[in-house]
Amino acid sequence: MNGGTPVRDTWLPYGHQVISEADIAAVVATLKSDWLTQGPAIKAFEDAVAAYCKVKYAVAYSSGTAALHGAYFAAGIGEGDEIVTSPITFAATSNAAVYLGARPVFADVEAATGLIDPASARRRITAKTKALVGIDFAGQPCDYDELAAIAREKKIAFIVDAAHSLGGFYKDKPAASRADMSILSFHPVKSITTGEGGMVLTNSADLYEKLCTFRTHGIVKDPAKLTVCEGPWYHEMQFLGFNYRMCDLQAALGTSQMHSIEDFVGKRRELAAMYRRKIAQTLSAYFDCVPELEGRQSAYHLFPILVKTKPYAETRKKVFEALHGENIGVQVHYIPTYKFPYYKELLDRDLSAEMPGAEEFYSREIGLPIFASMTEKDVDDVIAALQKIAGALLA
């Protein structure tokens, strides 16, 4: 950063896809088939993910954001309603509710983990609340049991943004299997990728039908569900939906990637164990690792560490910039959603003073590189950079 020689000669990104020859062959085979969109590859991918997550239904969407939009619509969220969710997430979790005229209400998070605090969520539920939306942050499932219990008590939907956690587990059951609906993302930095793409998982036949129709313009073709039928060509647009379909090329890639998911997540867990061991050996005075909680098995979409030297925000900024100077591609996950100018205006106030957990977590967090094709040498480079920075800036 100050003109010296960096730890690495080349940039190490914080996340990266792994594409095999089998993945390429699956996409090529689909290119040569009769279907590029709305074909059999979609159902094959949905079935593969549903079987892995042990749910009845899976509905593929064009992105994780589209999947969130579809799930909120299926839950009946609309104008004037509220959802309660975490601010430590990508903005899409809240944005998709705003698309429907609803208002996000932010609960605080646990400062040590970044996971939504169930007690804070409970306090924010009102008569307008239509859904409690948990976040599986960094690949670690949120407290499904407690959040589900609150949602049942309050008679609202329980939805999980599980974009980070495909391959993770909560009390020996797959993440994304415990809510009314769970949302997955297949962005290139996730457990598996379809390029762009998302999915909603559910065990409800009624929600499944709504999700399928919403992603296809609100158009219904089943003769048994039409208000009239003028002939075999006839279909009806029964509500305002969107073109949120995934194409067969993406789905073919996704199905192929699902064959490797246990290898991918297993490698991420090995890398996380290396980080924990090496940080504990030489860097525990300067950084905390986010704990993996009892009964939960993270998919390690991210590997967050927390700076320990106050003032936290100033220290985090120094460490972040210095790591980039060493060619280590770290990122911060996430700027709390309520800090964005759009949400300050929408909510008509700054929530910072009401969110001590989120404020502390955000001020301390740095996400280290983690992806399935990383090597132990890559981990050692990250550790060497952290040691160099700790000695120069934090000692």
C-alpha positions as CSV (number, residue, x, y, z in Angstrom):
1,M,0.0,0.0,0.0
2,N,2.9,2.3,0.8
3,G,5.0,1.3,-2.2
4,G,6.6,-2.0,-0.9
5,T,6.3,-5.5,-2.3
6,P,2.9,-7.1,-1.7
7,V,2.4,-10.5,-0.3
8,R,0.9,-11.7,-3.6
9,D,1.9,-10.8,-7.2
10,T,-1.6,-11.5,-8.4
11,W,-5.1,-10.6,-7.1
12,L,-6.9,-13.1,-4.9
13,P,-10.7,-12.5,-5.3
14,Y,-13.0,-12.9,-2.3
15,G,-15.1,-15.3,-4.3
16,H,-15.0,-17.2,-7.6
17,Q,-16.9,-19.8,-9.5
18,V,-15.6,-23.3,-10.3
19,I,-16.6,-24.6,-13.7
20,S,-15.7,-28.2,-14.8
21,E,-15.5,-29.8,-18.2
22,A,-18.7,-31.7,-17.2
23,D,-20.4,-28.4,-16.6
24,I,-19.4,-27.1,-20.0
25,A,-20.5,-30.3,-21.7
26,A,-24.0,-30.1,-20.0
27,V,-24.5,-26.5,-21.3
28,V,-23.3,-27.5,-24.8
29,A,-25.6,-30.5,-24.8
30,T,-28.5,-28.2,-24.0
31,L,-27.4,-25.7,-26.8
32,K,-27.7,-28.6,-29.2
33,S,-31.1,-29.7,-27.9
34,D,-34.5,-28.5,-29.0
35,W,-35.0,-26.4,-25.9
36,L,-33.1,-23.2,-24.9
37,T,-35.9,-21.9,-22.6
38,Q,-39.0,-23.3,-20.9
39,G,-37.7,-26.8,-21.5
40,P,-37.0,-30.0,-19.5
41,A,-33.7,-28.7,-18.0
42,I,-35.6,-26.4,-15.7
43,K,-37.6,-29.2,-14.0
44,A,-34.5,-31.3,-13.8
45,F,-32.7,-28.6,-11.9
46,E,-35.6,-27.8,-9.7
47,D,-36.0,-31.5,-8.8
48,A,-32.2,-31.8,-8.0
49,V,-32.3,-28.9,-5.6
50,A,-35.6,-29.9,-4.0
51,A,-34.2,-33.5,-3.4
52,Y,-31.0,-32.2,-1.9
53,C,-32.8,-29.7,0.4
54,K,-35.5,-32.3,1.2
55,V,-38.5,-30.1,0.2
56,K,-41.5,-30.9,-2.0
57,Y,-41.2,-28.0,-4.4
58,A,-38.6,-25.8,-6.0
59,V,-39.3,-22.9,-8.5
60,A,-36.4,-21.6,-10.5
61,Y,-36.2,-17.8,-11.1
62,S,-33.9,-15.6,-13.2
63,S,-32.1,-14.2,-10.1
64,G,-32.2,-14.4,-6.3
65,T,-33.8,-11.0,-6.3
66,A,-36.6,-12.2,-8.6
67,A,-37.1,-15.2,-6.3
68,L,-37.5,-12.9,-3.3
69,H,-40.0,-10.8,-5.2
70,G,-41.9,-14.0,-6.1
71,A,-41.9,-15.3,-2.5
72,Y,-43.2,-12.0,-1.1
73,F,-45.9,-11.9,-3.7
74,A,-46.9,-15.5,-2.9
75,A,-47.1,-14.7,0.8
76,G,-49.7,-12.0,0.0
77,I,-47.4,-9.0,0.8
78,G,-48.7,-5.8,-0.7
79,E,-49.4,-2.1,-0.4
80,G,-49.1,-0.9,3.2
81,D,-47.8,-4.2,4.6
82,E,-44.6,-4.6,6.6
83,I,-41.9,-7.3,6.7
84,V,-39.4,-7.6,9.6
85,T,-35.9,-8.5,8.5
86,S,-32.2,-7.9,9.1
87,P,-30.2,-4.9,7.8
88,I,-27.1,-7.1,7.5
89,T,-27.9,-8.5,4.1
90,F,-27.8,-7.4,0.4
91,A,-30.3,-4.7,-0.3
92,A,-32.5,-7.0,-2.4
93,T,-33.9,-8.6,0.7
94,S,-35.7,-5.4,1.5
95,N,-36.0,-4.0,-2.0
96,A,-38.2,-6.9,-3.2
97,A,-40.8,-6.0,-0.5
98,V,-40.7,-2.3,-1.6
99,Y,-41.5,-3.5,-5.2
100,L,-44.9,-4.6,-3.8
101,G,-45.6,-1.4,-1.9
102,A,-44.6,-2.9,1.4
103,R,-42.3,-1.4,4.0
104,P,-39.2,-3.1,5.5
105,V,-38.8,-2.9,9.3
106,F,-35.3,-3.7,10.5
107,A,-34.5,-5.9,13.5
108,D,-31.1,-5.7,15.1
109,V,-28.5,-8.5,14.8
110,E,-26.2,-10.3,17.2
111,A,-23.0,-8.3,17.2
112,A,-20.8,-11.5,17.3
113,T,-22.4,-13.3,14.3
114,G,-24.4,-10.8,12.2
115,L,-27.4,-13.1,12.5
116,I,-30.9,-11.6,13.1
117,D,-31.7,-11.3,16.8
118,P,-35.1,-13.1,17.4
119,A,-35.9,-11.0,20.4
120,S,-35.4,-7.8,18.4
121,A,-37.5,-9.2,15.6
122,R,-40.3,-10.0,17.9
123,R,-40.4,-6.5,19.3
124,R,-40.8,-5.0,15.8
125,I,-43.8,-7.1,14.7
126,T,-47.0,-5.0,14.4
127,A,-50.5,-5.5,13.1
128,K,-49.1,-4.5,9.7
129,T,-46.4,-7.2,9.6
130,K,-47.0,-9.9,6.9
131,A,-43.7,-11.8,7.1
132,L,-40.7,-12.4,9.3
133,V,-37.7,-12.7,6.9
134,G,-34.6,-14.4,8.4
135,I,-31.1,-14.2,6.8
136,D,-28.6,-17.1,6.7
137,F,-25.6,-14.8,6.9
138,A,-22.3,-15.9,5.5
139,G,-23.7,-19.5,5.0
140,Q,-24.7,-20.0,8.7
141,P,-28.4,-20.6,9.2
142,C,-30.3,-18.1,11.4
143,D,-32.3,-19.4,14.4
144,Y,-35.0,-21.3,12.4
145,D,-36.7,-22.7,15.5
146,E,-37.1,-19.5,17.4
147,L,-38.0,-17.4,14.3
148,A,-40.5,-20.0,13.1
149,A,-42.1,-20.1,16.6
150,I,-42.5,-16.3,16.5
151,A,-44.0,-16.3,13.1
152,R,-46.5,-19.1,14.1
153,E,-47.4,-17.1,17.3
154,K,-48.0,-13.9,15.3
155,K,-49.7,-15.7,12.4
156,I,-47.4,-14.3,9.8
157,A,-45.3,-16.0,7.1
158,F,-41.8,-17.2,7.9
159,I,-39.4,-16.6,4.9
160,V,-35.7,-17.2,4.9
161,D,-33.2,-15.5,2.5
162,A,-31.0,-18.5,2.3
163,A,-28.9,-17.1,-0.6
164,H,-25.7,-17.9,1.4
165,S,-26.5,-21.3,2.9
166,L,-27.1,-23.9,0.2
167,G,-25.1,-26.9,1.6
168,G,-25.4,-25.7,5.2
169,F,-27.4,-27.5,7.9
170,Y,-29.5,-26.5,11.0
171,K,-29.9,-29.3,13.6
172,D,-28.9,-31.9,11.0
173,K,-31.5,-30.7,8.5
174,P,-30.6,-28.9,5.3
175,A,-30.7,-25.1,5.4
176,A,-33.5,-23.6,3.3
177,S,-35.8,-26.5,4.3
178,R,-37.4,-25.1,7.5
179,A,-39.4,-22.0,6.4
180,D,-42.7,-21.4,4.6
181,M,-40.5,-20.3,1.7
182,S,-36.7,-20.2,1.4
183,I,-34.8,-18.2,-1.3
184,L,-31.6,-19.4,-3.0
185,S,-29.1,-17.5,-5.2
186,F,-26.9,-19.0,-7.9
187,H,-24.6,-16.0,-8.4
188,P,-21.0,-17.1,-9.3
189,V,-19.7,-16.5,-5.7
190,K,-22.4,-18.8,-4.2
191,S,-22.2,-22.6,-3.4
192,I,-23.2,-23.4,-6.9
193,T,-23.7,-21.1,-9.9
194,T,-26.0,-20.8,-12.9
195,G,-24.4,-17.4,-13.8
196,E,-27.4,-15.4,-12.6
197,G,-30.3,-17.3,-11.2
198,G,-32.3,-18.0,-8.0
199,M,-34.9,-20.3,-6.6
200,V,-37.8,-20.5,-4.1
201,L,-38.2,-23.7,-2.0
202,T,-41.5,-24.6,-0.3
203,N,-43.6,-27.5,0.9
204,S,-46.8,-25.8,0.1
205,A,-48.7,-26.7,-3.1
206,D,-50.6,-23.5,-3.0
207,L,-47.5,-21.3,-2.7
208,Y,-45.8,-23.4,-5.4
209,E,-48.6,-22.7,-7.9
210,K,-48.5,-18.9,-7.2
211,L,-44.7,-18.9,-7.5
212,C,-44.8,-20.7,-10.9
213,T,-47.5,-18.3,-12.3
214,F,-45.8,-15.2,-10.9
215,R,-42.5,-15.9,-12.8
216,T,-44.5,-16.3,-16.1
217,H,-46.4,-13.0,-16.4
218,G,-49.3,-14.2,-14.2
219,I,-50.4,-16.4,-17.2
220,V,-52.4,-19.6,-16.5
221,K,-52.7,-22.3,-19.2
222,D,-54.3,-25.2,-17.2
223,P,-57.9,-25.5,-18.6
224,A,-59.1,-26.5,-15.1
225,K,-58.0,-23.1,-13.7
226,L,-59.3,-20.8,-16.5
227,T,-62.4,-18.7,-16.1
228,V,-63.4,-19.6,-19.6
229,C,-61.8,-21.7,-22.3
230,E,-62.2,-20.8,-26.0
231,G,-60.0,-23.5,-27.3
232,P,-56.8,-25.4,-26.9
233,W,-54.8,-22.3,-27.6
234,Y,-56.5,-20.3,-24.8
235,H,-54.7,-19.0,-21.7
236,E,-55.4,-16.2,-19.3
237,M,-53.3,-13.6,-17.5
238,Q,-55.0,-13.7,-14.1
239,F,-52.7,-11.3,-12.2
240,L,-49.8,-9.0,-13.0
241,G,-46.7,-11.2,-13.0
242,F,-43.2,-10.9,-14.4
243,N,-40.9,-12.6,-16.9
244,Y,-38.7,-14.1,-14.2
245,R,-37.9,-17.4,-15.9
246,M,-34.6,-19.1,-15.8
247,C,-33.4,-20.5,-19.2
248,D,-32.4,-24.1,-19.9
249,L,-28.8,-23.2,-20.4
250,Q,-28.6,-21.9,-16.8
251,A,-30.5,-24.8,-15.5
252,A,-28.3,-27.4,-17.2
253,L,-25.3,-25.7,-15.6
254,G,-27.0,-25.7,-12.3
255,T,-27.9,-29.4,-12.4
256,S,-24.3,-30.3,-13.3
257,Q,-23.0,-28.1,-10.5
258,M,-25.3,-29.9,-8.0
259,H,-23.3,-33.1,-8.6
260,S,-20.4,-31.2,-7.0
261,I,-22.1,-29.4,-4.2
262,E,-20.8,-31.6,-1.4
263,D,-17.3,-31.3,-2.7
264,F,-17.6,-27.5,-3.1
265,V,-19.0,-27.0,0.4
266,G,-16.6,-29.5,1.9
267,K,-13.7,-27.6,0.5
268,R,-15.1,-24.3,1.9
269,R,-15.4,-25.9,5.3
270,E,-11.7,-27.1,5.1
271,L,-10.6,-23.6,4.2
272,A,-12.6,-22.1,7.0
273,A,-11.0,-24.6,9.5
274,M,-7.5,-23.5,8.1
275,Y,-8.4,-19.9,8.7
276,R,-9.6,-20.5,12.2
277,R,-6.5,-22.5,13.2
278,K,-4.0,-20.1,11.7
279,I,-5.8,-17.0,13.0
280,A,-5.9,-18.6,16.5
281,Q,-2.2,-19.3,16.4
282,T,-0.8,-15.8,15.6
283,L,-3.6,-13.3,15.1
284,S,-6.2,-13.8,18.0
285,A,-5.1,-10.5,19.6
286,Y,-6.2,-8.6,16.5
287,F,-9.1,-10.5,15.0
288,D,-12.1,-12.6,16.0
289,C,-13.6,-15.2,13.7
290,V,-17.3,-15.3,13.6
291,P,-18.3,-18.4,15.6
292,E,-20.1,-21.4,14.1
293,L,-23.0,-21.9,16.5
294,E,-23.9,-25.2,18.1
295,G,-26.4,-27.2,16.0
296,R,-25.5,-25.3,12.8
297,Q,-23.2,-26.2,10.0
298,S,-22.2,-23.2,7.8
299,A,-21.9,-23.5,4.0
300,Y,-19.2,-20.8,4.3
301,H,-20.3,-18.6,1.5
302,L,-18.3,-16.0,3.3
303,F,-15.6,-16.1,6.0
304,P,-16.0,-13.0,8.1
305,I,-13.5,-11.8,10.6
306,L,-14.0,-8.9,13.1
307,V,-11.3,-6.4,14.1
308,K,-10.6,-6.2,17.8
309,T,-8.8,-2.8,18.0
310,K,-10.8,0.3,18.7
311,P,-12.0,2.5,17.2
312,Y,-13.4,-0.3,15.1
313,A,-14.4,1.6,12.0
314,E,-11.1,3.3,11.7
315,T,-9.2,0.0,12.3
316,R,-11.3,-1.9,9.8
317,K,-10.7,0.8,7.1
318,K,-6.9,0.6,7.6
319,V,-6.9,-3.2,7.5
320,F,-9.2,-3.3,4.5
321,E,-7.1,-0.9,2.5
322,A,-3.9,-2.6,3.5
323,L,-5.2,-6.0,2.4
324,H,-6.1,-4.7,-1.0
325,G,-2.6,-3.3,-1.1
326,E,-1.3,-6.8,-0.5
327,N,-3.5,-8.1,-3.4
328,I,-6.0,-9.8,-1.1
329,G,-9.5,-9.2,-2.4
330,V,-11.5,-8.7,0.8
331,Q,-15.0,-7.2,1.0
332,V,-17.3,-5.9,3.7
333,H,-20.7,-7.7,4.2
334,Y,-22.8,-5.6,4.5
335,I,-23.4,-1.9,4.8
336,P,-26.6,-2.0,6.9
337,T,-29.5,-1.4,4.5
338,Y,-30.9,1.4,6.6
339,K,-27.8,3.5,6.0
340,F,-28.5,3.9,2.3
341,P,-29.9,7.3,1.2
342,Y,-32.9,5.7,-0.3
343,Y,-33.9,3.9,2.9
344,K,-33.2,6.9,5.1
345,E,-35.7,8.8,3.0
346,L,-38.2,5.9,2.8
347,L,-38.1,5.3,6.6
348,D,-37.8,9.1,7.3
349,R,-35.1,8.6,9.8
350,D,-31.6,7.2,10.5
351,L,-31.9,4.0,12.4
352,S,-28.2,3.8,13.5
353,A,-28.9,4.6,17.1
354,E,-31.5,1.9,17.3
355,M,-29.2,-0.9,16.0
356,P,-26.2,-1.3,18.3
357,G,-25.6,-4.9,17.2
358,A,-25.7,-4.1,13.5
359,E,-23.6,-0.9,14.0
360,E,-20.9,-2.9,15.9
361,F,-20.9,-5.8,13.4
362,Y,-20.6,-3.5,10.4
363,S,-17.8,-1.4,11.9
364,R,-15.7,-4.6,12.6
365,E,-16.4,-7.0,9.7
366,I,-14.1,-7.9,6.8
367,G,-14.9,-10.9,4.6
368,L,-11.8,-12.9,3.7
369,P,-11.5,-14.8,0.3
370,I,-13.1,-18.2,0.3
371,F,-14.1,-20.4,-2.7
372,A,-13.8,-24.0,-3.6
373,S,-10.7,-23.7,-5.9
374,M,-8.6,-21.9,-3.3
375,T,-5.5,-23.6,-2.0
376,E,-3.8,-23.7,1.4
377,K,-1.1,-21.5,-0.2
378,D,-3.8,-18.9,-0.9
379,V,-4.9,-19.1,2.8
380,D,-1.3,-18.7,3.9
381,D,-1.0,-15.6,1.7
382,V,-4.1,-14.1,3.5
383,I,-2.6,-15.0,6.9
384,A,0.8,-13.6,5.9
385,A,-0.9,-10.3,4.8
386,L,-2.9,-10.1,8.1
387,Q,0.3,-10.7,10.1
388,K,2.2,-8.1,8.1
389,I,-0.6,-5.6,8.6
390,A,-1.1,-6.4,12.3
391,G,2.6,-5.8,12.9
392,A,2.7,-2.5,11.0
393,L,-0.7,-1.0,11.9
394,L,-2.2,-2.6,15.0
395,A,0.7,-3.5,17.3
